[in-house]
């Protein structure tokens, strides 16, 4: 998207360094999430006006997308040619190099929420007949190649992967979701990754193609750290960790309106109301840094 942060230029590396240094000054590690929108993008975001790309030319079924020109209908993406895939894999490797140059402690490969990698993984959006489509192994191939490329830059212990087995966001959800995601987790286990980050919660909706997948289903197939995410509260997060279902729970949206979320959890202070969707990607400080700390409220 036009206003999303990137890491494909030296100028962006310099800007990220300031953020990394500020986080490190607080004694906290920071990973950079690598993300390709795929069909969830729009031609108006692209300098050359080209259509978004995807594994197959299957349009996202949604009302509209917010673009620089306002609300516009989603476009039918262009199916990537087989020969084009390697260049995108290389883009991920180069982004991983730049993340290291900026001082990050690792990278997370965003393979969830209906973005490019997720659409390769799922049968709903991948109808290819080449080596990147059809079987589970073929649908996994794109992600596997990305991981292998990034491992040329980072050790496996500094690379994580994010999946969304239950998600309907960006018009996802495949009938074979349980088989698909258990297979993917099993394959990811062979790398010795830093963690597997699963959007198991239903805060972004559920595709209702069966019973929701739960964290403990992944324990037998993934031996590394598991992170749960999406719709957790402090209480449900602590319960999941105490039950051994998760090693960590990640919070996203609560952090937007509660910059002091850790302190609020620690002291059992109430949370601010959730931020409005319009503030999730604010262009300025309003809705980004103007939420009150508890002690200032």
Helices and strands as residue ranges (DSSP letters): H 10-24, E 31-34, G 38-40, G 43-45, E 53-54, E 65-67, E 70-72, E 78-79, H 82-101, E 106-110, H 116-121, H 136-150, G 156-158, E 159-163, H 177-188, G 189-191, E 195-198, H 216-219, E 226-229, H 234-242, E 248-250, H 253-257, H 261-267, G 277-279, G 294-296
